[in-house]
Each structure stands twice: as structure tokens, then as C-alpha cells.
Amino acid sequence: MAQPVAVNDETVVLDTIVVTPLRRAGSLARSTSSMIVIDRAEIERSAATDLQSLLTNYNGITVNANGGMGAASSLTIRGMSSMQTVVLINGVRTASATTGATSLANIPLSAIERIEIAKGPHSAQYGADAIGGVVNVITRQGGLCGDKAYCGSVSAGVLYPWGGYTSANLQGRSTDGVDYAIGAALIGTEGYDFTAPDYFGHEPDKDGFLQGSFNLALSKDFDWGKIYADGLLSRSRIRYDNSYPYRNEAYATAFTGKVGTRIDHSEDWSSTVEFSTGLDHSRDFRKGVPGFDRFQTVRTGLLATSTREFETGKVSHSLTGGVEAYREQVNSTTAYDEKARNLAAVYGQYSLEYEALTVDSGVRYDYNQQFGDVVTYNLGASYAILPDLVMRSSFGTGFRAPTFNELYYPYFGNPDLQPEKSRSYEVGLNWKVTEATSLDLAVYQNRLKDAIISVAPTYLPYNIARAKVTGLEVELSHRFNERWSVRGSFEYKQPIDEDTGNDLAYRERVKAAGELSFKALDSLDLTGRLRYGGSRYANASNTEKLDPYVTADLVAVYSFDEQSKLKVSVENLFDKDYQTVSGYVAPGRTINVGLTRNF
């Protein structure tokens, strides 16, 4: 379900956009699986200062963070771990090949134009790791600004805990028809003490964060198609707690980019070829202590797809075929037995639309140099029972590839690991009850087998575990009048380790949120949010449990004129003390005062 985005007294209706699940243009209203779309307006209305804080507000998504801004964090969708969730930037993979997870701190909010989140398995389209879902972060892409050849914005602000930020973005179209977008940002904070005093490795100091980033997108349309390129680069310095003399600071560098071309063979047949590359590099050290630890992933890839659309009577068909290949290479001070692997895949998709019915299907064959081949598939349908009531259902399989750490880390790796495999289904409905009221509901179940676990005393990983996550998601929104609107969400899930009967670690069973928006003046918008995070176990044996919590956010946006806005926001208004990861203190009250000037 697209999150309702209030802009003044209107609601933006998202229709045909490039959605993540099918790797092609598709109608959001006819989607066969649950979707969340967060656009630029929604980001600017949020109190969040980073991607981790933004995503935690949405149904089905949990972010467990080892501290505040810049800290390591794990993203789970519908109870599946961060290694079982794919994070993309403009369709390009970002995860570290050693840990299997994406550092969300490396993706600055200032560079983002839109975020598309597809819940459920999408390995049939994206291959390994797309079990819980797919998050596709789309950076600013450029183009004409209405009747203007170019436009942009400049922002600056201060933060508490003490810090600040500044960013600038420019987009437009040149005289020779090149669409461009360029942006840069700098953000930093003194931070706070991430760990609790009784945590092993606690250091009583402030864990600060400093990041600079740069994003660029270029494209040009021709009679025969299009050429395009984009990239996002970030460089950060991060402090964290660790026992002396181990490392407690890191330099992190991340880059994701691609170059591609689309060839339009006819009005209903086009092909695309893309070359992509990604870098995830960290260098951990401690001042005054010799040496450092380096972990670097370099990923290069090639994607080629072709889509043909046609009609037979009243039925619209879409056929897509694609091949994908990429190479992952690890460079590290740690002596891995293997440092590179090649992966290749071929996939096909078929979709049809017939009056109120939409059907999506896909199948994919993946070959991994390290463990062999895997075949995954999905099938989904949506049907408009009434013009404003759409039912949807889907079924899919997925898999997760073992990471380099799990396979080859010295003394703690197992090169005989096989991929984790999943089977998932979902049934849901989207009902526009009235012009002012909408409801979205989904019931789902994810089943995981051959899950990779490790236990004392050897901690060697092996395939054995089975897990099942069954859940319910509800979201309701209503606009009372031109000034008042409300939105609420509720999620309940049972994240069960089927081998032990225990709850999976760090998965809360209940999550709820509420939002109230009020247009106090024509120039002043106010938004208040409450979020409830249920208790969750902090270990697999369920002997340690973290308390539930409630946090409140406030946002006020005042428009001086059409070009200038002042934003004042407060996250965790009541300075609630809580933890999402055992031993790590979540951010307390965070204040943001910023000014944006558009031109």
C-alpha cells in the first residue's frame, strides 16, 4: 500500500510507476503484493534525520540499531533478517559480501527521490537474499521542473545532540536535451554514548558521526531509446564502543553506480543493458594503537532485459526475459580461503491484465560458483471486486546465499553451507471506503528451511534450523476535512523457531503507530506521530527480553513563501530510554531545526 501523502489539502495518488517487484513499469493500485512507496514529500514531512529512523515508521519493517546516527543497524521485513532482505540503490545491490547486510547509514536522505519497498519473496526477480522483501532507494533523477529548464534547493540546519548539516541539489535539462541531477551533502553530530554502562566493551564517551556524500544522474532520450547513468558516493567517519585495545573508529566508503541504455525496437518492445558497480569499504582502527582492520566488497555486474507487450482481444500481456551476471570480490586484512565468486542468472516474467484481473508470474534460475544452482518462482493475482475494493494474493519461493564470513572466515567458516530456502504467501485487500477513507490489510506467512545457525562451543555455522513467521498488517487513513487527517497502522506477527518453539531473536510481536496532521495555517503544517514497539527477545534461547516502548515525534513546517520553508522537528519527544539491541541505547530526544530555499 502506498503511504498516503498529504500535500496541502490534497492527497497524492500514485498510479503507474516503476515498482520494485516486477522490474518494469506497473500500476501500484493493481500490485499483487504489498508495497510501500515513500516519496520526497513524505521524507521532508518526517522527523527522521537518517534512513534508519525513517524506515522504522512503516508497517512490516523493523530496524534494530546499535546506537544513533552512523551506528550499525539491521533491517528486517516481516520477520526476515537483514541478510534475507535486498537493499538496492537505483536497482543495484549494495550489501557487503562479508556480512551480507547493507549499511543504511551510507545512504543519505538528502539524495533520495523515492523509496519503493516490496514485501515478501522476490527472488524470482532479484535472486539471492530477496526473502523478506526488497528495498529500492531511487536517487534524484533530474529533468524539467514544470516550465523551468532547471531548479534546485539549498538546505542547512542544526541538530541536537549538537551537530549540523547542509545540502544542495540541482536538476534540469540542458539545451541539447540532457536531463541531469546533481547533489552534495554534509552532516555531522557529536553523538552520545551508544552503549549502556554494564555492556561489555563500554567506553564512556560520545560516539560521533561525520559524513559527506555526492550523487549524480544523467540521461538523454533519443528516437531509438535512451542512455542513462547514475551514482551515489558517501564517505563517513564513525565512532563506536569497544574494549581496549580493539578498534573503536571506522572510515566507511560506499559507492553504487550504473551505466545503461534502453533500445526501443517498437512502441511495444524494448530492451535494456546495464553495467553496474558497487563498493563497500570499511577501515577500522583505534588512535594510538598500531594496525587496522579492512573489509572491502567490490561488486561488478551486467544486466540485460527485453520486454514485449501485446494485446489479444481485451487481454493485455507483458513478457520479460533477462540475464544477469555479477562478480563479488573481497579484499581484507582477514585471510579468507576464498576471496571472489561469480554469479549468473536467467529469468522470465509474464503478466496479464483483463478488466478487473491482474496476474503476475516469474521464474528464475541462479548459478552460484560456490554452492551450485537454485530455481525460484512466484505467482500473484489481484482482482477489483468493486472499483474501490481490490483483493490480492501471492505465493513465492526465495533463497539466501551464505556470506563470505559464514563460508570462509578463519576458524569460524563452513565452506559446505547450502543456501537458505523459503516459501511464502500473502492475502490482502485495499479498500477505498470513501473519498476520505482508505484501508489496507494483509495476512502473510514466511517459512524458512535450511536456515544457517551457529552455537557454542565451536560457533561453526551449519544448515539445520526451520522458522515460521505468520503475521497480520493493517493500515487505516482518514481525512476529516481540509485541515485534519489521521493515519494508523498495526502489525502482529509470530516469529517462531520451529526447532525450539522459541521466538526468533529481535523480532517484536506487536508494532503500532499513529499519525495526526493539522494544517494550522495556510503556511503552517503540523504533524504528530506515536510509535509503539513491542517487547522482543534478545537471544535465541529467549532468556533475555527487551522492554516495549512508546516514542513520540513532532514536526512543524512553516512556509515563508513558495520558495522558503523552516522545519522544526523533534524525535523521541519525551526522551524515552529504550533499546532495540541489547546493551545499545537508542537515541534520546533529537531536535532538528532547518531552513530550505528552493529556486
N, C-alpha and C positions, 0 to 999 in steps of 0.2 A: 504494500500500500504506500503510495506517495504520501509523505507527510504534508498536511495542509499548510500552505504558506500564505499568511495574511500580509498583503501589501496595501497599506491604507485601509480602505473598506472593501477590498475585493479579495477573492481567493484565486490564486493562480492555478489553472487546470493544466496538468501535464498530459499531453496526448502522445503523439508519435515522436519518440526519442530513441537514441541508440542505447538499448538496455543491455545490461551485462549478460544475462543468461544465454542469449542466442547469438551473440557476436554479430548482430545485424540490427537494422532498424526495426522497431516493433512498437506496437501500441501498449502503453503502460496499463491502460484500462482493460486490455484483453490478455494481460500476462497470465500464464498458467502456474506461476509460483509467486511466493510473497516477495515483494520488492519494497525497498525504501529508496527514495530519491531526495537528496539534500542539496538544494541549490544555493547560490551565492547569497540570496536574500535571507535564507534561513540561517546561514553561517553568521551573517552580520547581526542578526537578531539574538544570537546566542550569547550567553555569558562566558563561553569557553574561550580560553586563550591558546589551546593546543588541540590536536586531533583526538588525543586520548579522552579529554574532557568532553568534547563534542559527541563522540560516538556513544558514550555511556548513557546518553539520554534516550536512546531508542530501543524499542521493543525487540527482544531476542538477542540483544548484544550485551556482553559483559566485558568490561576492561578492568583487569586486576593490575595495579601499578605498584612498583617498588619505590614509591615516593612521589615527588611532584614533577614539575616540568623538566623534561630531559631524561627522566628515570626509565629504566627498562619496564616494559609492560607486556601483558599477554591479552590478546583479543580472542574471545570465544563467541561463536554464533550458535545458538540453540544447543548449548552444552558441549559442542565440539571445540577442541583446544586450538590455540593459535597456530600450531603446526598442521592442523586439519582445516585451516581457513586460508584461502588465497587472497593476498592483497596485491593489487595491480596499480600502476600509475600509467594512465593512458593505454591500458591493455597490456602492459609489460610487467612481468614478475619482478618482485622486489625482495623476496625473502633471502635471508642468509642461508647458504648451503650447509653451514656447520650447525647452527641452532634450529633451522627450519622455520624461524619466525621473522616477521618484518618489524623493524624498529619504527613505530609510529611517530616517535619524536623527530625522525628525519624528514617528515612531510609537513611543511609549514602551512598553516591555514591561509595565509595571505596569497599563496599561489593557486588555491583551489577554486575552480569554477563550479564544479558539481561533483557529488559523490553518489554512485549507484551501488546499492547493496542487494545482492540476490541471496536469499536464504535457501538452504537446502543443498543437495548434492548437484554439482555441475561439472563433474569430471568428464562427462561426455563431450563438453565443450572445451574445458581448460586443463584436463589431465590431472596429474598428481595433486593431492592435498585439498582439492575442492570438495570436501565432505560436508563441513558445516555451512559453507557459503562462500561467496566471492564479493570482495570489496574493490570496486574500481574507482580510483581517485582520478578525476579528469581536471587537468590544469587549465588555466585560461588559454583560450584558443584563438582569440582575435577576430577581426572582421569589422565591417562597417558599424558605426554607432548611430543607428537610425539614419538621419540625413547628414550626419557628420562623417568626414573622412577619418577622423581619429578622436579618441577620448582617453581618459585615464583618471587616476586618483593618486593622492598622496595622503598617507596616514602617519600619525605619531601619537604616542601616548605613554603614560607612566603606569607602573604596576606596583601592587603591594602584595607579598613581600617585595622589597624595593627592587625595582628594575624598570625597564622601558623597552620600547620598540618603535621602529619606523619602517615604512614600506612605500614603494612606489610602483605603479603599474601603468602601462601604456599599451593601447591596442588600436588597430585601424586597418586601412587598406591603402597601399601605395598607388601612385598614378599608373603603374604598369600592372595593377591587379593582384599584388601580393598581400595576402592577409597576414597580419603579424600581431603577436602579443609578447611583451617583454616585461619582466618584473624582477624586483630585488627587495630583500627584506633583511632586517637585523633585529634580533630580540634577545634579551638577556635578563636574568634575575639573580639576586644573591641567594635565593632559595631558603631552605630551612633544613633542620636536622632530620633526614629521611628515616632514620631507624629509632626504635624505642630503646631506652636505656638498658634494658635487660637482653637486648638482641646480641647474639654472638658477632663480634666484629664492629660493634657500635663505636663511633667516633663522635665526640661532642663538638660538632662544627656545622656550619651551614653548607649545604650541597648545592652549589650554584650551577647555572647553565647559561651558555652563550652560543648563539647560532647565527650564521649568515647564510642566505640562500639566493639562488638565481634561477629564474625559469624563462623559457623561450619557446615560442611556437611560430612556425612559418608554413604557409600553404598557398598554392595557386591553382585555380581552375583553368582547364583547357577544354577545347571542343571534344577531345578524346578522353578526358578524365581529370585527374588531379595528382599533384605532387605535394607532399607534406613532410614536416619534421617537427619534433618537439623534444624537450629535455628539461629535467629538473635536477639541480645540483644543490646540495646542502653540506655545510661544514660546521661541526659543533664541538664544543668543549664541555665535558660533563664531569661533575664531581659526585662521588658516592662513598658509602662507608664500607670499610674492610679492615680486617685485623692487620696490625703492623707485622711484617714489612710488606704485606701484599699490596697490589695495585689499588689505588682509590681515585684515579682520574683517568679520563679517556678522551682522545680525539676521535671523532667519528666523521667519516666522509661517505656520502651516498650520492650516486648518480644513476638516473634512469633516462634513457632516450631511445628514439627510433627515427628511422627514415623510411618513407613508404611511397607507393604510387598506386592509384586506382585507375584501371583501364575500363572505360565504358564501351563494351562491344556493341551494345544496342540499348534501347531505352529500358529493357527488362533483363539485361545480362551484364554483369560487371565482375572484374577480378581485381584482387589486391595482393601486392607483395610488400612485405615489411622486413627490414633488418633492424634488430634491436640490440641494445647492450645495457648492462647494469653493473654497478659496483657497490659493494657493501664492505666498508673497511673500518676497523677499529684498532686503535693503538692504545693499550692500557699501560699505565705507569704510576709511579709514586715519586714525588720530588725527593731528591736526596738519596734514593735507593737505585743502584745500578740496574740496568736492563729494562725490558718492556715485553709485553705480550702482544702479538699481532695476529689478527684474524681477518682474512680478506676473501670475499667471494667475487669472482668475475664471471658474468654470465653473458654469452652472446647467442643470438637466436635468429632464425629465419621463419617467417610465416607466409604461406601463400594460400589464398582462398578464392573461390569463384562461386557466385550466387546467380541463380536464374529464377525469375519469377514469371508465371504464366497463369492463364485462366482457362477453365473448361466449364462452360456454362456459367453458373452462379458461384462456382468454387474458385477461390484464389489459392495458388500453390507457390511455395518457395522452396527451392532446393539449394543447399550449400555443401560444397566439398572443400576440404582443406588438408594441407600437410604442414607440419610444424617440426622443427628440429632446433635444439639448442645444446650448448656445452657449458657445464658448470666446472669451474676450476677454483681450488682453494690454495691460497698462499698464506702460510702461517709459521710462526716460530714453534708451534707444536708439530711433532713428527708424525703426521698421518701416514698410514701404509699406502693409501691411495689418495691422490690429490685432484683427480679430474674424472668426469664421467660424461658420456654422450647420451642424449635422449632424443627420440624421434617418435612421431605420431602421425596417424592419418585419421580423419574423422568425417562424418557426414551428418547433415541435418535435413529434416523435412518438416514443413509446416503447411497447414491449410486453414483457410477461413471460409466458412459457409454460413451466411446470415449471422445467427447469434452464436455459432460454434467456432472455437479456435482449437486446433490440435498442434502440439509441438512434439517432436521426437528427435533423438540423436543417438549416435553410436560412435565410439572412438576406440582405436587400438593404439596403445602406448608400448614402446620398447625402451627399456632402461638397461644400459650396459651392465649394471651391477646385479640386477635380480631377475631379468627376463621381461616377459610381456604381461600386459593386463588389458582386458576388454571391459569397457563400461558403457552404460546406456541409460537413457531417460525417456519417459513418456509422460505428457501432460495435456490437460484439456481445460478450457474454460467455456462456460455457457451462460448467456444472458437470459435468465429465466424471465425477467422483466427488463425493460430498458435501463432501469437503475439498480438492478439486482443481478450480480454476476457470481456464479459459483465457479470454483476452480479446484483441480486436483492434479497431483503429480506423483510420480514414482521414479526413483533413480538410484543408481549404484555409484560408488566412489572408491577411491583408494588414496592412501598416503605413502609416499616413498620414504624409506628410512633416511635420516640425515647422515652427513659425514661423521658427526660426533657419535651417533649411535652405531655406525658401521666400523669406524676406524680410529676413534680416539684411543691413544695408548692406554693399555691395561683395562679400559672400560668400554671397548667397542666389540661388536659381534658382526663379522662380515657375512654370516649366514642368515641374517634377518630377511624376512619377506615383507612385502608391503601390507599395511593395514587395509582392511576392506570394509565397506559399509553398504547398507541397503536402507533407504529412507522413503517415507511417503508423507504427503500433506493433503489435507482437505480444508478448503476455506471459502469464504464469501466476502464480497464487497457490496455494501448496500448504501445507496444514497437515499436515505429515508425521506428527506425533504431537500429543498434547495439549500437549507442551512445546516442540515444534519447528515453525517455520514458515519458508517460503522464498518469496521473490518475485523474479521475473526478467522483464526486458523488453528487447526489441530494437526500435530505432526508427531512422527516417531522416527528416531535415528537408531539403527542397530549397527554395532561395530564388532568385528571379529578379528582375530589375529592381532589384537592391539599389542603394542610394544610396551613392556614394563621392565623395571629393574628393581631388585630387592637386595637387602643385606644378606650375607656379608660381602658378596663379590660385586654387587651392583652392575653385573653384566646384563645388558638388555636382551630380551627374548620375546618371541611371539607366543602368547597364550591367552591374554585377557579378552573378555567379552563385556560389552557395555550396551546399555539401552537408555536412551533419553526420550521420554514422552512429554509433550508439552501442549499448552494452550496459550494463545496470544489474542488479546482483544484490544482494539483501539476505537475510541469514540470521539468525534469532534462536533461542535455546535457553535454557530454564530447567532447570538441573541439579536444583535442589531448592528448598526454601522460602527459602534464603538466597542462592544463587548464580544469576546469569543472565548471558548474554553476547549481544552483537549485533554483527554485522559487515556492512559494505557495501563494494561495489567498483563502480567505473564506468570504462569505457573508451570513448573516442569519437575519431573522426577528423573534425576541423573544417576542411574544405578549401575554399579559394577556388578555384573551378573555372576561373577565367580565368587564374590564375597557377600553380596547383598548390601554392601555399604554404598553411601553416596560418593560420587566422584568428587575429588578434591576441588575446591574453589569454584563450585557451581552452586549459586543460591537457588533455592526452590521458588521463591516469590520475589517478584520485582514489580514495582508500580510507579507511575509518575503522573503528575497533573500540571497543567499549564493554563494560566489565565492571562488574557491580553486585553488591554484597555487603552483606547485612544483618548487620552485625557483632553488633548487639544489637537487642532489640525496639525500642529507642528511637534507634538509630543506623544510618543508611543511608550507604553509601559507594559512589561511582561514579568510575571512571577511564576516560578516553577518549583515544585516539590518533587523529590525523588526518594523512594523507599527501596533500600537494598536489604534483602532478607539475609538471615544467618546462613553461613556456609562452613563446611568442614575444611580445615587447613591441611589435612593429611589423608592418605588413602585408608588408614586404619580407623578413621573417624574418632580419634581420641582428643583432638583439639578442634574447637569450634569458635569461629569469629562471630561477634555480636551483630545483630541487624542495626541499621542506621537510617536516619532521615536527614536529608540536606535540603536547603532552600537557596534558590538563585533569584536575583532581581536584575532587570535590565531596563534602562531608560535611554531612549534615543530622541534627541531634540534636534530638529531641522531649523537652522537659522534661515536658510533659503534652499533653493533646489540644488545647490552645489555643496553646501557645508552642513555637516552633521557632527554633533557631540554625543558620544556614547559613554555612559557610566554604568558599569555592571559590577555585581558582587556575587561571587561563587561561595557556596557554603556560608551563607549569611550569618548563621548562629554559631559559627566556628566549631562545628561538631567534630569531636575526636573519634575517629574510627579507622579501621584497617581493612583493606581488601586483600592484602598479602600479609601473612603472619610476620610480625616484627617490623613492618614498614608502616609508618604513619602517613595516612592520606593527607592531602593538602587541607590546611585550615582555611580561614577566611581569606579570599583572594579578591583584590579590588583592581579594577581596570578603568582608567579614565583616558579616552582617546578622541582625537579630532580627525575627521576625514574631509578632504576637499576634492571634489570632482571637477573635472574640466572637459 
